[in-house]
Amino acid sequence: VDELSNGAHGIPSMPNPTRNLASLAVENGVITATASALAAGATYILKPNADGSTWTVGGTCVKLGYCNA
């Protein structure tokens, strides 16, 4: 998973920011979505296990009640 990042191995480049989404990044297989200021810059993070078969949900959006873990 170390090489699984935006623009590599068929993973799209980081999209342009939108009104609601500040960024969507893939770094070492971990996917992090960051909201714009409209949602206090909350993050939603998906982290794969070693073989990519399951994902752990995290980020500040869980604590803020914007998303479920």
C-alpha positions in Angstrom: 0.0 0.0 0.0 3.0 2.4 0.3 2.8 3.4 -3.4 -1.0 3.8 -3.5 -1.4 7.5 -3.9 -3.2 10.1 -6.1 -2.0 9.7 -9.7 -0.5 6.2 -9.3 -1.7 2.7 -10.2 -4.9 4.0 -11.7 -5.9 6.2 -8.7 -7.1 9.5 -10.1 -5.2 12.7 -9.4 -6.5 14.8 -6.5 -9.7 16.5 -7.6 -10.1 20.3 -7.6 -11.7 21.7 -4.5 -15.5 22.3 -4.5 -17.9 24.3 -2.4 -18.2 21.4 0.1 -14.9 19.5 -0.5 -11.5 21.1 0.2 -9.5 18.0 -0.7 -9.6 14.2 -1.4 -6.2 12.6 -1.0 -4.8 9.1 -1.2 -1.6 8.6 0.6 0.0 5.2 1.2 -3.5 3.6 0.6 -5.2 5.9 3.2 -8.1 7.9 1.8 -8.7 11.3 3.4 -11.6 13.6 2.5 -11.5 17.1 4.0 -14.6 19.2 4.0 -14.5 22.9 3.2 -15.1 25.6 5.8 -18.9 25.0 5.4 -18.4 21.8 7.4 -15.7 23.1 9.7 -12.9 21.4 7.7 -14.1 18.0 9.0 -12.1 15.0 7.9 -13.3 11.5 6.8 -10.5 8.9 6.8 -10.6 5.4 5.4 -7.6 3.3 6.4 -7.1 -0.2 4.9 -5.8 -3.2 6.8 -2.7 -4.9 5.6 -4.3 -6.8 2.7 -7.0 -4.1 1.9 -9.9 -6.4 2.7 -11.4 -4.2 5.5 -11.3 -0.5 6.3 -11.3 1.5 9.5 -13.3 4.7 9.4 -12.0 7.7 11.3 -11.6 11.4 11.2 -13.1 14.4 12.9 -16.4 14.0 11.1 -17.2 11.0 13.4 -16.6 13.1 16.6 -18.6 16.0 15.1 -21.5 13.7 14.3 -21.4 14.3 10.5 -20.6 10.7 9.6 -20.7 7.2 11.2 -17.7 5.0 12.0 
